[in-house]
Amino acid sequence: MLDTSALEASPTSRQEAVPGFDQEVVSRSGVYFVGAGGLTGEQAPGVVRKGYGRVGVTDMDFFEPTNYPRQFC
């Protein structure tokens, strides 16, 4: 049974409650996104919050001022 007493203690507390989870392994791991479109815009911030050590994003598109409202920071 999972220990739910400290689930809100840190951003990774839910994962840490899973038997066998090791945040150190995640911190040494990396994630690479190909394309910075809608899915990456939603997933990349979550991956960073989970504590991955390296996050890379590659996109072949060019920034255009008319697309500025759709860009994420």
C-alpha positions as CSV (number, residue, x, y, z in Angstrom):
1,M,0.0,0.0,0.0
2,L,1.3,3.5,-0.8
3,D,2.2,5.9,1.9
4,T,0.1,9.0,1.1
5,S,1.1,11.1,4.1
6,A,3.6,13.3,2.2
7,L,2.1,13.5,-1.3
8,E,2.1,17.3,-1.4
9,A,5.6,17.8,0.1
10,S,7.5,18.2,-3.3
11,P,6.8,18.2,-7.0
12,T,8.0,14.6,-7.2
13,S,6.3,13.3,-4.0
14,R,3.8,11.3,-5.9
15,Q,6.5,9.5,-7.8
16,E,8.6,9.0,-4.7
17,A,5.6,7.1,-3.1
18,V,5.9,4.5,-5.8
19,P,8.0,1.5,-4.7
20,G,11.3,1.4,-6.7
21,F,11.1,5.0,-7.9
22,D,14.5,6.8,-7.7
23,Q,14.5,10.6,-8.3
24,E,18.3,10.5,-8.7
25,V,17.9,8.3,-11.8
26,V,15.4,10.7,-13.2
27,S,17.7,13.7,-12.4
28,R,20.5,12.0,-14.4
29,S,18.2,11.3,-17.3
30,G,17.2,13.5,-20.2
31,V,14.2,14.0,-22.5
32,Y,14.5,15.3,-26.1
33,F,11.5,16.8,-27.9
34,V,11.5,16.9,-31.7
35,G,9.1,19.8,-32.7
36,A,8.0,22.6,-30.5
37,G,4.3,22.5,-31.4
38,G,1.3,22.1,-29.3
39,L,2.2,18.7,-27.7
40,T,5.7,19.8,-26.7
41,G,4.3,23.1,-25.4
42,E,2.1,21.1,-23.0
43,Q,4.6,18.4,-22.1
44,A,7.9,20.2,-21.7
45,P,7.0,22.3,-18.7
46,G,5.7,19.1,-16.9
47,V,8.9,17.2,-17.7
48,V,11.0,20.1,-16.2
49,R,8.8,20.2,-13.1
50,K,9.3,16.4,-12.6
51,G,13.1,17.0,-12.3
52,Y,14.6,15.6,-15.4
53,G,18.3,16.7,-15.6
54,R,18.4,17.6,-19.3
55,V,15.6,18.7,-21.6
56,G,16.2,19.5,-25.3
57,V,13.8,20.9,-27.9
58,T,14.5,21.0,-31.7
59,D,12.1,22.7,-34.2
60,M,12.8,23.4,-37.8
61,D,10.2,26.3,-38.0
62,F,11.1,29.9,-37.9
63,F,9.7,32.5,-35.6
64,E,7.3,35.0,-37.3
65,P,5.9,38.1,-35.4
66,T,2.4,37.2,-36.6
67,N,2.7,33.9,-34.7
68,Y,3.8,35.5,-31.4
69,P,0.4,35.0,-29.6
70,R,0.9,31.2,-30.1
71,Q,4.4,31.0,-28.7
72,F,5.1,29.8,-25.2
73,C,7.8,31.0,-22.9
